[in-house]
Amino acid sequence: MRVALINMPFGSIYRPSIGLSLLKSGLENNDIDCDIHYLNLKFADMVSPELYNAISEGHTFSSNALAGEMVFSKSLFGKDTLDSYIKEAKVKLGNPSEDFEIIYEIQSHVESFMEACLTEIDWSKYSVIGFTSVFEQNVASISFAKRLKEKYPEKFIIFGGANCEETMGTELIRQFSFIDAICSGEGDDSFVTFISEWKTKNNIPNVGGILLQDGLEDKKERETPRSKSIVNLDNLPYPDYSDYFEQFVECHYGDQVENSRFLFESSRGCWWGQKHHCVFCGLNGTNMNFRSKSADRALEELMYLSNKYKDYTTKASAVDNIIDMAYFKSLLPELKEKGLDLDMFYETKANLKKSQIELFRDANFRTIQPGIESLQTSVLKLMNKGVTMLQNIQLLKWSKEFGVLPIWNILYGFPKEDPEEYQRLPELVNKITHLTPPGSVAQIRLDRFSPYFNNYKENGLTSVRAMWPYKHIYSGIEENSVDRIAYHFDYDYSEPRDPLAYTSDLRKAVSSWREFHSNSDLFFVDKENGLIVVDMRDSENIEITVLKDEERLLFMSLDAAKSLSNAHKEVQKAGYDISLEEASSIVEGFIQKSLVLEEDGRFISLALNTSIYSPKKASLIRLSEWNKKKTEKTAVYA
């Protein structure tokens, strides 16, 4: 018994498959030989990393284009639907026509790629060949599986991954008879048990979570197996990334291996989603139950992986949907103490304490994904986010101070959102251009397993159907079957609205934010004779404000979002006898200068503290030039 596991395009070339790497370790722990073939690396080698990344990293096409699936559609179905796809894409996506030449170019390499994969690897030595299908890997995987089955009809083909969960997996095996089995859900136990029992008993076993092609007729129309979830993550093996790194360095772009990241997993599920499932989120499928590794095990694994692959990369990413909050008292302090030389990434909620963001920095987590999603509290409530606009701004401010990069996006188009609120957002954006801008501003996508998908009528949506690219991609399948394979969906609103129209000004403001962010700054220097605020958000003008005594303390107290009465109490504790009305007047002056934001009686200062934050070099040059022109203020700043 020997197993081959395959990672097809368009999986990222800079990240191995943690799912396949865990399965390899699990199989080899049961004395079953396993090889992982990163055919995505091979395809990138053929077309060039630049062209490959145009799709896999979203450099040219958003995930809504499903361009990666479209590239392999002709290879699978034999029908050329690329022209019709591009015609509709120009309307749906608004991309310039020359971008689509990339798809033609990449598609022209598909047949030679498939032939090379088929002939250059000795598939005859494997009993079982498994494919992982996540995001835009489905069509490439199905197409190559078909070719493998035609050449090696005796080989057992099995699929797993997010695209195979529940209904999607059942429909895949119904539509493509050359797929012998589907593994639905977490395969750590079910897949390894399936292969191990097969080896021991010398016949194909019946294991929960594995749907066999031969047993398909006995299943009810909508009955789908699901693998038993792993309860104790500490019992999982360490993922084996040896195949990935060995194959990466053999590519023409092998010198880019330092840009790759190994993946580590410290939890599964989402503790927030268990209580308040974000309405647009389709992650975790039907298994939201949150489980995490002990801090000792997580640290041990991270140290092991870091040491094993140190000759390849010093970057790592957690695949967790959300960090276990207990890690701020266990895992992260340990990482800080170890001084692990890694550039790391975690996903988190946005309502972090300042000390927690500082700990991220000290533990070498240089990038986080805080799930901000909106700068409107009313929309955040619709999402079930459990945070406010001020908390999101607070996260952006503190992360900028500590040098931790937040990756975030703005979503719009929620059925019950108020279009008029979007008219006020450009003004807010102009006040925070010194903070990290969002990567994109996009209308919500309807994903399978999300609350919006599961209860779309109650949530103000109608006419739910597979997202528009699917009909071009799966041209050989009936529409209702495509709906069962699809992960992403188009929809209409029960009450007509035009989100593109009412978010136009916001999208323009964010575009300017991204363009001019590098020249925008707002910071303060706390000197003995006063606090000096330097405002460089207006590229044509620099404003300096000097705050002393109670003004200084009041401004400093608003570092974290709080009510005026609480800020007032802090100033009084410091020995300044001012009334609440006087404090209110001072804060109103801050607001007029856009140095402080207010929402629902809570306030937060926007300037970055130079005792933590280092102003940009460009800002210091501009300030120096300003000093030469404004000699009367130079002494104050100095």
PADOZA-103088 format. One record per residue (C-alpha): x, y, z. Coordinates in steps of 0.2 Angstrom, whole numbers. Each point is the difference from the previous one (the first is absolute). Layout:
NODE       X       Y       Z
NODE       X       Y       Z
...
END
This chain:
NODE       X       Y       Z
NODE       0       0       0
NODE       8      17      -6
NODE     -10      16       0
NODE       3      15     -11
NODE      -8      17       5
NODE      -2      14     -13
NODE       0      19       2
NODE      -7       7     -16
NODE       0      18      -7
NODE      -5      13       6
NODE       6      -4      17
NODE      12      14       6
NODE      18      -4      -5
NODE       6       8      16
NODE      -9     -11      12
NODE      -1     -19       2
NODE     -16      -9       3
NODE      -1      -3      18
NODE     -14     -12      -3
NODE      10     -12     -11
NODE      15       2      11
NODE     -10      -6      15
NODE      -7     -14      -9
NODE      18      -5      -6
NODE       6       0      18
NODE     -15     -10       6
NODE       2     -13     -14
NODE      19      -2       4
NODE      -4      -2      18
NODE     -10     -15      -5
NODE      14      -7     -11
NODE      -8       5     -17
NODE      12       9     -12
NODE      -7      16      -7
NODE       7      13     -12
NODE      -7      18      -3
NODE       1       7     -17
NODE      -1      19      -1
NODE      -6       1     -18
NODE      -5      18       2
NODE      19       3       2
NODE       3      -9     -16
NODE     -14      11      -9
NODE       7      16       6
NODE      17      -6      -6
NODE      -7      -2     -17
NODE     -10      17      -1
NODE      11      10      11
NODE      -3       5      18
NODE      -6      17      -6
NODE     -14      -7     -11
NODE      -5     -13      13
NODE      -1      13      14
NODE     -11      11     -10
NODE     -13     -13       4
NODE       6      -9      16
NODE       4      16      10
NODE     -13      11      -8
NODE      12      11      -8
NODE     -11       2     -15
NODE     -16      -9       3
NODE     -11       0      16
NODE      -6     -17       7
NODE     -17       5      -6
NODE       6      -2     -18
NODE       4     -19       3
NODE      13       3     -14
NODE      10     -15       6
NODE     -14     -12      -2
NODE      -4       8     -17
NODE      18      -4      -6
NODE      -3     -19       2
NODE     -18      -1      -6
NODE       4      -4     -18
NODE      12     -13       5
NODE     -14      -9      10
NODE     -15       2     -11
NODE       7       3     -17
NODE     -10      15      -3
NODE       8      17      -3
NODE     -11      12      10
NODE      14      13       4
NODE      -6      13     -12
NODE     -18       0       7
NODE       8       0      18
NODE      10      15      -4
NODE     -14       9      -9
NODE     -10      -1      17
NODE      15       3      11
NODE       3      17      -9
NODE     -18       5       6
NODE       1      -8      17
NODE      18       4       5
NODE       3      16     -10
NODE      18      -6      -3
NODE       9       8     -15
NODE       0     -12     -15
NODE      19      -2       0
NODE      -1      -9      17
NODE      -9     -15      -8
NODE      14      -3     -12
NODE       8      -8      15
NODE     -13     -14       1
NODE       3      -4     -18
NODE      18      -1       2
NODE      -1     -11      16
NODE     -13     -11      -8
NODE      12      -3     -15
NODE      12     -10      11
NODE     -14     -11       8
NODE       2     -15     -12
NODE      19      -1       1
NODE      -1       2      18
NODE     -13     -15       2
NODE      11     -11     -12
NODE      16       4      10
NODE      -9      -4      17
NODE      -6     -16      -8
NODE      16      -6      -7
NODE      14       7      11
NODE      -6      -8      16
NODE      -1     -18       2
NODE     -18      -2       6
NODE       0     -19      -2
NODE       9      -2      17
NODE     -15       7       9
NODE     -16      -9       6
NODE     -10      15       5
NODE       1      18      -7
NODE      -8      13      10
NODE      -4      18      -5
NODE      -2      15      11
NODE     -13      13      -6
NODE       0      17       8
NODE      -6      16      -8
NODE       5       0     -19
NODE       7     -18      -1
NODE     -16      -9      -4
NODE       0       0     -19
NODE      19      -3      -2
NODE      -1     -15      12
NODE     -15      -8      -8
NODE       8       2     -17
NODE      16      -8       5
NODE      -9     -14      10
NODE     -10      -4     -17
NODE      17      -2      -9
NODE       8     -10      13
NODE     -15     -12       1
NODE       0      -2     -19
NODE      18      -5       0
NODE       0     -10      16
NODE     -18      -6       2
NODE       5     -11      15
NODE       6      15      11
NODE     -12       5      14
NODE      -4      19      -2
NODE      -6       9      16
NODE      -4      19       3
NODE      -1      10      15
NODE       1      18       6
NODE     -12      15       2
NODE      -7      -2     -17
NODE      -5     -18       4
NODE     -10       3      16
NODE     -18      -7       2
NODE     -11       5     -16
NODE      15       5     -10
NODE       9     -16       2
NODE     -15     -11      -3
NODE      -4       9     -16
NODE      18      -1      -6
NODE       0     -19       1
NODE     -17      -1      -8
NODE       6      10     -15
NODE      18      -7      -2
NODE       0     -19       0
NODE      19      -1      -1
NODE       0       7      18
NODE       0     -16      11
NODE      -3       8      17
NODE      -3      17       9
NODE       6       4      17
NODE     -11      13       8
NODE       5      10      15
NODE      16      -2      10
NODE       9     -15      -7
NODE      14      -1      13
NODE      -9     -15       7
NODE     -12      -7     -13
NODE      13       1     -15
NODE      14      -8      10
NODE     -12     -13       7
NODE      -6      -4     -17
NODE      17      -3      -8
NODE       6      -9      16
NODE     -15     -12       0
NODE       2      -3     -19
NODE      18      -5       2
NODE      -4     -11      15
NODE     -15      -9      -7
NODE       5       1     -18
NODE     -17       6      -5
NODE      -9      17      -1
NODE      -7       4      17
NODE     -16       9       5
NODE       6      15      10
NODE     -11      14       6
NODE       3      16      -9
NODE       6      -9     -16
NODE     -13      -1     -14
NODE       4     -13     -13
NODE      -6       0     -18
NODE      -5     -18       1
NODE     -12       4      15
NODE      -7      16      -8
NODE     -16      -8      -6
NODE      -4      -6      18
NODE       0      18       6
NODE     -15      11       1
NODE       0      15     -12
NODE       7      13      13
NODE       8     -12      12
NODE      19       5       2
NODE      12      -8      12
NODE      11      11      12
NODE      16      -5       8
NODE       1       0      19
NODE       8      16       6
NODE      17      -1       9
NODE      -4       4      18
NODE      18       0       8
NODE      11      10     -12
NODE      15      -4      10
NODE      -1     -18      -6
NODE       3       6     -18
NODE      17      -4      -8
NODE      11      15      -6
NODE      -3       4     -18
NODE      14      -6     -12
NODE       5      13     -12
NODE      16      -8      -7
NODE      -8      -4     -17
NODE      -5      18      -2
NODE      17       8       3
NODE       9     -13      -9
NODE     -11       3     -16
NODE       0      19       2
NODE      19       2      -1
NODE       1     -11     -15
NODE     -11      13     -10
NODE       8      13     -11
NODE      -7      13      13
NODE       8     -11      15
NODE      10      16       6
NODE     -17       7       5
NODE      -2     -14      14
NODE       4      14      13
NODE     -17       7      -5
NODE      -9     -16       5
NODE      -8      -3      17
NODE      -3     -16       9
NODE     -17      -2       8
NODE      -4      -4      18
NODE     -17      -4       8
NODE      -4       3      18
NODE     -19      -1      -1
NODE     -15      -4     -10
NODE     -17       7      -1
NODE      -4      17       7
NODE      -5       4      18
NODE      -8      17      -6
NODE     -10      -9     -13
NODE      -7     -13      12
NODE      -9      14       9
NODE      -2      13     -14
NODE       3      -7     -17
NODE       5      15     -12
NODE     -14       0     -12
NODE      11       0     -16
NODE      12     -13       6
NODE       0     -17      -8
NODE      17      -6       8
NODE       0     -16      10
NODE     -14      -8     -10
NODE     -12      -8      12
NODE      13      -2      14
NODE       2      16       9
NODE       4      -8      17
NODE      16       8       7
NODE      14     -11       5
NODE      18       6       4
NODE      17      -8       4
NODE       7       2      17
NODE      13      14       0
NODE      14     -12       4
NODE      -4     -11     -15
NODE      -3      15     -12
NODE      17       8       6
NODE       9     -17      -2
NODE      -7      -2     -18
NODE       4      17      -5
NODE      18      -2       6
NODE       2     -16      -9
NODE      -6       6     -16
NODE      10      16       1
NODE      16     -10       3
NODE      -4     -14     -13
NODE      -3      13     -14
NODE      12      14       5
NODE      11      -3     -15
NODE     -15       4     -12
NODE     -10      14       9
NODE      -2      11      16
NODE     -18       3      -3
NODE     -15      -9       7
NODE     -19       2       0
NODE     -13      -6      12
NODE     -15      -8     -10
NODE     -12       3      15
NODE     -16      10      -4
NODE       3       8      17
NODE      13       0      13
NODE      -4      -8      17
NODE      -1      15      12
NODE       8     -11      13
NODE      16       1     -10
NODE       3      18       5
NODE       4      -7      17
NODE       9     -16      -5
NODE       6      -2     -18
NODE       5      17      -5
NODE      10       4      16
NODE       9     -16      -2
NODE       4       5     -18
NODE       6      17       6
NODE      12      -8      12
NODE       6     -12     -13
NODE       4      14     -12
NODE      -5     -11     -15
NODE       7       8     -16
NODE     -16      -2     -10
NODE     -11      12     -10
NODE     -17      -6       6
NODE     -18       2      -4
NODE     -16      -3      10
NODE     -19       4      -2
NODE      -9       9      14
NODE     -15      10       6
NODE       3      19      -1
NODE      -5       4      18
NODE      17      -3       7
NODE       9       8      14
NODE      15      11      -3
NODE      11     -12      10
NODE      -6     -14     -11
NODE       5       9     -16
NODE      17       4       8
NODE       1     -19       4
NODE      -3      -4     -18
NODE      15      11      -4
NODE      11      -7      13
NODE      -4     -18      -5
NODE       5       4     -18
NODE     -18       0      -7
NODE       3      14     -13
NODE     -16      -3      -9
NODE     -18      -2       6
NODE     -17      -2      -7
NODE     -12       8      12
NODE     -16      -2      -9
NODE      -5      18       0
NODE     -11       0     -15
NODE      -9      17       2
NODE       2      17       8
NODE     -19       1       4
NODE      -6      -6      17
NODE     -17      -3      -7
NODE       7     -11     -14
NODE      11      -9      12
NODE     -16      -4      10
NODE      -8      -8     -15
NODE      16     -11      -3
NODE      -1      -6      18
NODE      18       6       2
NODE      -1       5      18
NODE      11      16      -2
NODE      -3      18      -3
NODE       7      13     -13
NODE      11       8      14
NODE       7     -17       5
NODE       5      -3     -18
NODE       8      17      -1
NODE       9      -4      17
NODE       7     -16      -7
NODE       6       9     -16
NODE       9      13      11
NODE       8     -11      12
NODE       6     -13     -13
NODE       8      15     -10
NODE       9       6      16
NODE       7     -17       3
NODE       4      -4     -18
NODE     -12     -15      -1
NODE      -8       0     -18
NODE     -19      -3       0
NODE      -7      -8     -15
NODE     -18       5      -2
NODE     -14       4     -12
NODE     -16      10       0
NODE     -16      -9      -5
NODE     -16       8      -5
NODE     -17      -5      -8
NODE      -8      -8      16
NODE     -19      -1      -3
NODE      -5      11      15
NODE      14      13      -1
NODE      -5      19      -1
NODE       7       7     -16
NODE       0      17       7
NODE      13      -5      13
NODE      13      -3     -14
NODE      -1      18      -5
NODE       8       5      16
NODE      15     -13      -2
NODE      11      10     -11
NODE       1      14      13
NODE       6     -14      13
NODE      12      -7     -13
NODE       9      17      -2
NODE       3       1      19
NODE       9     -17       0
NODE      11       0     -15
NODE      15      -2      11
NODE      -6     -17       5
NODE       1     -16     -10
NODE     -13       0     -14
NODE     -10     -15      -5
NODE       5     -12     -13
NODE     -16       1      -9
NODE     -18       7       1
NODE     -12     -13      -7
NODE     -18      -6       0
NODE      -4     -15      11
NODE       1     -17      -8
NODE     -12     -13       4
NODE       9     -16       6
NODE      -6     -17       3
NODE      -2      -4      19
NODE      -2      19       5
NODE     -15       5      10
NODE      -5      11     -15
NODE       0     -15     -12
NODE      -9     -12      12
NODE     -14      13       4
NODE       1      12     -15
NODE     -19       3      -1
NODE      -1       6      18
NODE      16      11      -3
NODE      -7       9     -14
NODE       7      -9     -15
NODE      -8      -9     -15
NODE       4      -9     -16
NODE      15      -8       7
NODE      10      -9     -13
NODE      18      -6      -4
NODE      11      15      -3
NODE       1       5     -18
NODE      17      -8      -5
NODE      -6     -17       5
NODE     -11      -2     -16
NODE      15       3     -11
NODE      11     -11      10
NODE     -11     -15       2
NODE      -8       1     -17
NODE      -3     -19      -1
NODE     -11      -1      15
NODE     -18       4       3
NODE      -4      17       9
NODE      -7      -8      16
NODE      15     -12       2
NODE      12      15      -2
NODE     -10       8      14
NODE       5     -15      11
NODE      18       1      -5
NODE       2      19       2
NODE       7       8      16
NODE      -4      18      -5
NODE     -17       7      -5
NODE      -8      15      -8
NODE     -16       7       7
NODE     -12      14      -2
NODE      -7      11      14
NODE     -18      -2       6
NODE      -2      19       1
NODE       9       7     -15
NODE      16      10       4
NODE      16       5     -10
NODE      15      -2      11
NODE      12       5     -14
NODE      -8      17      -1
NODE      -1       4      18
NODE      17      -5       4
NODE       8       9     -15
NODE       7      14      11
NODE       7     -12      13
NODE       9     -10     -13
NODE       8      16      -7
NODE       5       6      17
NODE       8     -17       4
NODE       9       0     -17
NODE       8      17       4
NODE       4      -7      18
NODE      10     -14      -8
NODE       8      12     -12
NODE       5      13      12
NODE       3     -10      16
NODE      19       0      -1
NODE       0      19       1
NODE     -13       2      14
NODE       5       1      19
NODE      -7       5      16
NODE      11      -2      16
NODE       4       9      16
NODE      16       3      10
NODE      -3       1      19
NODE      13      13       7
NODE       3       7      17
NODE      -7      17      -6
NODE     -15      -7      -9
NODE      -7     -13     -12
NODE       3       4     -18
NODE     -12      -7     -13
NODE       6       0     -18
NODE     -14      -2     -13
NODE       6      -5     -17
NODE     -16      -7      -7
NODE      -1      14     -12
NODE      14      -1     -13
NODE      -1      18      -3
NODE       0       6      18
NODE       8      -5      16
NODE      -8       5      17
NODE       8       0      17
NODE     -10       1      16
NODE       8       2      17
NODE     -10      -7      15
NODE       4       4      18
NODE      -6      -4      17
NODE     -18      -7       0
NODE      -1       1     -19
NODE      15     -12      -1
NODE      -6     -12      13
NODE     -18       0      -8
NODE       7      -4     -17
NODE      12     -14       7
NODE     -15      -8      10
NODE      -9      -2     -17
NODE      13     -13      -6
NODE     -13     -13       2
NODE     -18       3      -4
NODE     -10       6      16
NODE     -14      11       6
NODE       4      18       4
NODE      -5      -2      18
NODE      14     -14       2
NODE      13      11      -9
NODE      -5      15      11
NODE       2     -11      16
NODE      18      -4      -6
NODE       4      18      -2
NODE      -7       4      17
NODE      10     -14       8
NODE      16       8      -7
NODE      -4      16      10
NODE      -9      11     -13
NODE     -16       8       7
NODE     -10       2     -16
NODE     -19      -3      -2
NODE      -8     -12     -12
NODE      -6      14     -10
NODE      18       7      -2
NODE       6     -17      -5
NODE     -14      -2     -13
NODE       5      17      -7
NODE      18      -6      -2
NODE      -5     -16      -8
NODE     -11       9     -12
NODE      15      10      -5
NODE       9     -16      -4
NODE     -14      -6     -10
NODE      -1      16     -10
NODE      19      -4      -5
NODE      -4     -18      -4
NODE      12      -5      14
NODE     -14     -10       9
NODE     -14     -10      -6
NODE     -17      -2       9
NODE     -14     -13      -1
NODE     -14      -2      12
NODE       8       9      14
NODE      17      -8      -2
NODE      16       8      -6
NODE      17      -5      -6
NODE      15      10      -5
NODE       8      -4     -18
NODE      18       6       2
NODE      13     -13       2
NODE      12       0      15
NODE      18       2      -5
NODE       6      -8      15
NODE      -6     -16      -9
NODE      -2       5     -18
NODE      14       7     -12
NODE      -6      13     -12
NODE       3      -4     -18
NODE      16       7      -8
NODE     -10       9     -13
NODE     -10       8      14
NODE      16       6       9
NODE       6       7     -16
NODE     -16      10      -3
NODE       1       6      18
NODE      18       6      -2
NODE      -5      10     -15
NODE     -15       7       9
NODE      11       5      14
NODE      11      10     -12
NODE     -15      10      -6
NODE      -8       2      17
NODE      14       6      11
NODE     -11       7      13
NODE      -7     -17       4
NODE      17      -9      -1
NODE       5       3      18
NODE     -17      -7       6
NODE       2     -16      -9
NODE      19      -1       4
END
